[in-house]
Each structure stands twice: as C-alpha cells, then as structure tokens.
Amino acid sequence: MTIELKLIIKSGMPKYLAISDALEEAICRGELHAGAQLPTHRQLAEQLSVSVQTVSNAYANAEKKGLVEALVGSGTYVSKFQIEKETEFMLLEDKETQGRAVDLSIAHPVCTTRHTQLFNEALSKISQSHSGELIRAARPVQGQKKHISAVADWLERQKLPTDRDRVILCNGASHGLMLAMGTVVQPGDLVACEELVDHGLIARSRILNVKLCPIATDREGIIPESFAAACKLNPIKVLCCTPSMSNPASCHMGFERRQEIAAIAQKYNVTIIEDDVYGALEPDRIPPLSSFLPEQAFYITALTKTVAPGMRTGFMLVPRHLIQHTTSLLAASSWMATPILFEMAAMWMKDGTLQRLIAFEQQEFAARQRLAQESLSEFEYDSHPNGMHLWLSLPQGWSSDALVATAKKANLIITGYQPFVVDQRQPLDRVRISLGMESSRYRIKYGLGLLADILSSKPPASHFLI
C-alpha cells in the first residue's frame, strides 16, 4: 500500500512533523478520504526512506491532531473527525422556516455550534496560560513575534513563501486593505480594479479620494489585454484585485493568468494590492498573485471568510521598502491588532484546528454549491465549486430591484447588484446569492427552492412592491 505525500522539510524541522503535515495536507485536499486505511508504519517508512520510529511519531502526532485514528490489531485510518459529524448535523438541524427569513445576503463562512465550542475551549486554554502578556502588550505594533511566526508558517502552506519581517498583523482584511491603500495612494490617484468589486473597495476609494478604473473581466478575472491597454492610456498607480473567488462574480484566476497580470504590473510599475480573503477555500490552491511580484505587491488575507466573521485576524505581506510606512499607518489607525485573537489563531494554526475548520468550509460550500445546481438548474449563474456566492442572471422580465423586493416579502433576503458596481448608471439584471449565513443546510435548500419558485413566476406589478 502506498500513498502520495508532498513532504516539505524545513531546516531544523523533525521529519516526523513534516510527514504529519503532509498527511494533513493530503486529507484536507481530499486525496485521503475519511475512513481510508494508511500504510503500516514499516511500509510508509520504506516508502519515505525514514525509520519506523519516525513514522510512528508522525502517526502519533497526526492522531493527536484528530487527523487519524489507530485501531488495535487493524491499522491506522483517516479519522472522520468533525467534518463528517458536522455534515450530518447540518443536514438535520433547524428545519423551522416559518416566521424567520432565510438569509442569503451576507458573505459569511458557515458557523456551527462546533465553532462556538472550539472558541470557548481556546479561550479557556488562553486563560490558563500566559494571558497577562496579551493584555499588557503595548510595543509590538507590527505584531507579537510568536504570532507572526505562526502566521508566516501558515502562509507558506498557502503557497506564499514568507519573510517574517514583511508580515504585519491587522484587525481583519478590511483594515489591511485600508492600510495598503493608504500607504501607496494619494488623493486623485487612479486605482484599477475588476469591473465588479466588493463594496468595501468603493467605500475606501471615497474615503481616500481616489478614482477607480474598472477593468474588463472574464471567468478568470481581469483580462490581461484590457489591463495592459488601461495602463498604457492612463496613469494607473495601483491594481486592487481579488484573484481567488472574487466577490460577487466568483471569478478565479488560473496560474498563467496570474503570471500575465504580474508581468503587466511590473512593466508599468503598478503596485498590486491583493485581497485573498477567499483563497484558502480552494482545496488545491494556486499560488497567490503576490508571489509572482513580492516586492511590488501587498498581500492581504484574514480568517473572517474562512472561519468566522468575529475572527478579525488579518495578515499582510508588505513590500520591504514600505514596511515602515504601513506600520506607521497601523499605529495611527489602531496602534496594533488585538493580541488575544491572534493568540487563538496561532494556537489553531499550530494544532491543526485551523486547517480542519477550513477543510470543513471547503466541503460544506461544495455541498451547498451542489444544492444550488439542483435547485437552480433552469437558471444561469456564475460560481466557484467551493465558493460562497452565486452571481445569478435574472430571467427576462425580472429586474434586480423587483426580485430583491419580491424575495423579501417571501421571507428570503438576497442582495442586488448595486453594491458591486463602480458606475451606478449601468443597471444589471443580476443578484448575488450567498450560501454561508445560514448554519443549517436544510434552510439553504429551502431558500434556494423558494428563489427558484419566485424566478419561475411572473414579476408582480411595480406598485405591489412598494
């Protein structure tokens, strides 16, 4: 019996930890399924050219993380751990739909009672350790060294090689994006972006008094030729973009597209600000856009879209020559990121909880996307197989405003196109459907079925929507 493991052995890292990490990666990518039997200690030792004791230690570490379970006299198996338990729970819980609106309007990871339990357990552990240093911390504006170290290790797993002195911790991705823009733009500057953008970028552009320049996109995001043409004709200072599962259209750049966009930005000296808040939802992810141009790009992500909205833990990689500028803005805006949340995040990064939670989100959104395919099979929409959004095209006769109003009267909350367009003069027959706010998969299925019924009917007369 053999299995394929991608070992990454860092200097000074014990081999058993590298094997344990590789097992975790294979499980989270779906290459090793729950219940699958692993090779014996001796078989894996021969396969990897290590000692049997090294494999025994690796399996023991993986079992401690809840990744595998050893059955006496039978062997070692991939644990079913929390992902499958949560899946069963979410198929059954909360079937009550009367009198309570189904909310498909908010970009939100799926949060369950298990998340609350893990949060409470982490707080208990923190309270029993050195919590005093977390509330007394005053000087580490860029972030505490132990937290930065944990983040840097995690970012490497996200295929982003990381120098620790370039990492800044911030209070969520929105805060990080504001810091990045504040570092490199001046009032009146031109900032390129996707033609459909997260509403937060529009708000930030108004606060900073910069002008957004929408660039045409396709299913892979920004079209290189359109970006190059805009750079040639206009003094574009910055490109703000979301290469992975963009909001709302779920555009997703492939490897070659990211290389092309980075090359154009380098040619025209355009600074990239990459919002990668959804990137970890991709099971076998593509290296971030920033990895192709590290000294000319800001990389920003957080746990708000992959774990829980209240985990306002943002991670930035900043070009080395701008690190002091961005740190100064951080100090001026909030002094430093909240240490206690990063203590929790670092704990989860080290013990494997974070990767299991993200793997759960990957599998749950994949399941919800399949529900959407079943419920909305007669309608057109854009999505990603593991994404949290649907960008729905409306049937003839329906407008975005009419559908949002009609759905609201039916106790279904969805979002129109308006928050995502730079030019409000161009109406779109689109709405965004988000699949994560409801913890119950049953309510998601009910809401999607209700939406399909509404779309299959004629729009009501406008005066009935008042």
Steps between C-alpha positions, in 0.01 A plus 500: 500500500643839401378859531628819338628751754653838418766540768630848578790466743628834630838552655497366855153347463461140624405261221206362694339848505551535124328163446215599735457830316500322164229261623292798611540670163400182315192456718391862463547487123275195488778269379458286812134450583341440838526133592786424258761259638856631509815292436651314794780675685758281326347544152499880525849501648631306199309721259643822651843360589466587868504291816195316628521708818474819294178377340368391841563850634335654190188284540487579873519873428230472233280305742548770764369753246196282433608424144541124532398227740688180584290187550679224690553195282354674194722792400494879468212676325413855394271630770147608419553777761280808496437549129271203458341548842416859411370396158249263659401765751447765236270279294266456794506807719269799495224399261276776630444757225172666592517857625876533457662628183756285321807721465694453176633856497827507696853382412543270797675172579283219632507513881365220719478408866836327451659839423362638827629199689851538353496874574405437864766229536766732357403781737525257791850392394611861456369592846705219652822604325682830477198716425644790698753576228216534251327783684822672606651498151560854381811517280468225235305715256588279203390197704643269764789291370340166591182596316690621195697175495181290506345714225812474283499121528130490409548732201767266367235229499293741290782485244634841592868489611522751779771714657394563860623860497245578225198376700264748666202391709184707470137492612349317204547526124302825472744666737794356307366620166454850641858496631637383165310762301591770749866409457518536122223731374449874512177695441417500130698184416353246260443150641422213264262225613263233368186631332303341787656560842433449868307799633778563753737613224247754377466637854879517549546682169260771617670537837845530337368713212639279224334407172425139412569379146298182433675243280308249287490144634414148390463179702870525599470855620685800355572461129874562439449689172247733664731562794796572272293738286380689809857530631619629165231769478470604866737576790385202706671494838355187659312185408262379772367155420367172637653224285336214693120467500433870456193660656236494356576325168724217633761564229810290562839561340697203374877469542591643159253789535662600828841496335372721217342756734816514712714554190282790383507659845879474502531650153287805589622529860153441644483394865275200561275479805370144515191418705525124556233465766331208314816331371528233770159361400660351188602140587814485284569865472695695243789715632379853580553773241737677742742208490592595142592859593583505873680836513224677310194350666304508823344166594202508740285224643308423821298231675171692475387320183652159571431448872266756660419872448601577858854371438624845402850369445656650189841413354696727268817453299645840418777594252817530703566863411149601618483309828568805718239709319231236547596438863466872569150499354414196712616682812300808405180310420482239779849483654514123451286198427313343792748252657248261655343411165843433352586281799197290409582502130862398567382219726268369228770531236741292706265224619325445164161642605517778243567264211214274610262795524600618153464146363151496647414828322637361172286189523190679627505766228557227241188327633302825492614571146361156406171593664496815287560296184198287586269783605597755232567264208268701272681827561844644414751610758877526558664328796805307618466133607616590854384861505244666726325706231277463195486788252155437359377619159131590510239364258347743254254735665664503840709790627739480791295738712175314427650164593658627823168657605294196403736264680488716812121473510543122485741509798808449283786753519733540200729776372458705182780605265534861621768455773742346249505740205715810472271667244143498632369628165529150354227280652558125505243222496694315768479418871752345737403192698723413797495148644670530838292714734257221585663228710232250396541344158128421511417872512739564211318238293163644599612854410639396162178313421297807593722714277449260209122518548510880497717513187266259323206733552420832337629814673225683691382840387731772629241662727470176700869524594464826694 
